[in-house]
Amino acid sequence: MEERRLQEAMPVLKEAVQAAVRSLGQGHESVASMLLNMAAAHELQGEESQAESVYVRIAKLRAGAAAAAAADGQWRCRYGKLLHKLGRHGEALETLRTALTVWRGLGLPPTEGEVMTTVGTLGAVLHALGRHSESVDVLRGVASIQGQALGGRDPRTAQTVANLGVALHAAGRGEEAMAYLRQSEVDLEQHLGPTSPQVQAVKQNIEALARGPPPD
């Protein structure tokens, strides 16, 4: 049902974008924001190549903008997440770092949701690139900020703590990793329930860590 609604909404989104381009100009921030909604709809339908095409279109439209706007950080954050999902981690790293440059230029504080999302994804990308120590440092910082802004038991904080546990494990710090993973398991299960995919992923990581490395 949800997918059908998204499909029905797509022509409306396209018409709205075309109207905005005619009235505001193709490089306007509002046009970029509408295109972001279109990219999100494609991603929700599993249409990742179409979503990427929209992000590339936004990049071209905003290339000549006189000044950066919130949409310039937003599209880079979301595109970076998509690139990470697609396994294109090097591209994701560059895109996310540019998003952070935009956020800094706009004066957004580290506690801003979009900034925390960008940094959290950056930590996951560093882990995927095998840069585990850097990943640990980034994720620890995000978890600390989220704990202060959202609360230590918030599911968003708990998910970052779980990611930190995975990064610590990869960095060879198994004891610390287990402590963080068990903490996140309790908090995520309390909020999301035992059958949540996030909870199940944490449980699998705990089991893998408990088994230890395979024998030589």
Solvent accessible surface area in square Angstrom, and as a share of the most:
residue,aa,sasa,rsa
1,M,164,0.73
2,E,95,0.43
3,E,94,0.42
4,R,153,0.56
5,R,124,0.45
6,L,25,0.13
7,Q,96,0.43
8,E,100,0.45
9,A,41,0.31
10,M,16,0.07
11,P,72,0.46
12,V,98,0.57
13,L,39,0.19
14,K,96,0.41
15,E,113,0.51
16,A,39,0.30
17,V,2,0.01
18,Q,99,0.44
19,A,46,0.35
20,A,7,0.06
21,V,43,0.25
22,R,185,0.68
23,S,90,0.58
24,L,86,0.43
25,G,31,0.30
26,Q,111,0.49
27,G,29,0.28
28,H,77,0.34
29,E,63,0.28
30,S,43,0.28
31,V,0,0.00
32,A,2,0.01
33,S,43,0.28
34,M,61,0.27
35,L,0,0.00
36,L,6,0.03
37,N,82,0.42
38,M,9,0.04
39,A,0,0.00
40,A,37,0.29
41,A,6,0.05
42,H,19,0.08
43,E,53,0.24
44,L,128,0.64
45,Q,27,0.12
46,G,55,0.52
47,E,50,0.22
48,E,45,0.20
49,S,79,0.51
50,Q,79,0.35
51,A,0,0.00
52,E,33,0.15
53,S,71,0.46
54,V,12,0.07
55,Y,1,0.00
56,V,58,0.33
57,R,103,0.38
58,I,1,0.00
59,A,35,0.27
60,K,149,0.63
61,L,30,0.15
62,R,27,0.10
63,A,86,0.67
64,G,74,0.71
65,A,39,0.30
66,A,116,0.90
67,A,74,0.57
68,A,56,0.43
69,A,17,0.13
70,A,41,0.32
71,A,1,0.00
72,D,8,0.04
73,G,0,0.00
74,Q,42,0.19
75,W,16,0.06
76,R,55,0.20
77,C,2,0.01
78,R,76,0.28
79,Y,25,0.10
80,G,0,0.00
81,K,95,0.40
82,L,1,0.01
83,L,2,0.01
84,H,49,0.22
85,K,138,0.59
86,L,65,0.33
87,G,43,0.42
88,R,83,0.30
89,H,43,0.19
90,G,49,0.47
91,E,80,0.36
92,A,0,0.00
93,L,15,0.07
94,E,126,0.57
95,T,21,0.12
96,L,0,0.00
97,R,111,0.40
98,T,53,0.31
99,A,0,0.00
100,L,21,0.10
101,T,77,0.45
102,V,16,0.09
103,W,5,0.02
104,R,164,0.60
105,G,70,0.67
106,L,68,0.34
107,G,60,0.58
108,L,50,0.25
109,P,68,0.43
110,P,81,0.51
111,T,70,0.41
112,E,70,0.32
113,G,43,0.42
114,E,43,0.19
115,V,13,0.08
116,M,14,0.06
117,T,56,0.33
118,T,0,0.00
119,V,35,0.20
120,G,16,0.15
121,T,15,0.09
122,L,15,0.08
123,G,0,0.00
124,A,26,0.20
125,V,0,0.00
126,L,4,0.02
127,H,51,0.23
128,A,45,0.35
129,L,68,0.34
130,G,43,0.42
131,R,86,0.31
132,H,50,0.22
133,S,76,0.49
134,E,72,0.32
135,S,0,0.00
136,V,1,0.01
137,D,101,0.52
138,V,34,0.20
139,L,2,0.01
140,R,84,0.31
141,G,33,0.31
142,V,3,0.02
143,A,13,0.10
144,S,59,0.38
145,I,51,0.26
146,Q,17,0.07
147,G,23,0.22
148,Q,152,0.67
149,A,50,0.39
150,L,57,0.28
151,G,29,0.28
152,G,40,0.38
153,R,142,0.52
154,D,23,0.12
155,P,36,0.23
156,R,142,0.52
157,T,4,0.02
158,A,0,0.00
159,Q,52,0.23
160,T,11,0.06
161,V,7,0.04
162,A,3,0.02
163,N,52,0.27
164,L,1,0.01
165,G,0,0.00
166,V,40,0.23
167,A,0,0.00
168,L,0,0.00
169,H,74,0.33
170,A,44,0.34
171,A,37,0.28
172,G,65,0.63
173,R,96,0.35
174,G,27,0.26
175,E,157,0.71
176,E,68,0.30
177,A,0,0.00
178,M,39,0.17
179,A,64,0.49
180,Y,57,0.22
181,L,1,0.01
182,R,121,0.44
183,Q,73,0.33
184,S,0,0.00
185,E,29,0.13
186,V,93,0.54
187,D,2,0.01
188,L,0,0.00
189,E,61,0.28
190,Q,134,0.59
191,H,90,0.40
192,L,73,0.36
193,G,21,0.20
194,P,76,0.47
195,T,119,0.69
196,S,14,0.09
197,P,114,0.72
198,Q,72,0.32
199,V,0,0.00
200,Q,72,0.32
201,A,47,0.36
202,V,3,0.02
203,K,56,0.24
204,Q,118,0.52
205,N,51,0.26
206,I,12,0.06
207,E,96,0.43
208,A,38,0.30
209,L,24,0.12
210,A,70,0.54
211,R,179,0.66
212,G,31,0.30
213,P,124,0.78
214,P,111,0.70
215,P,130,0.82
216,D,195,1.01
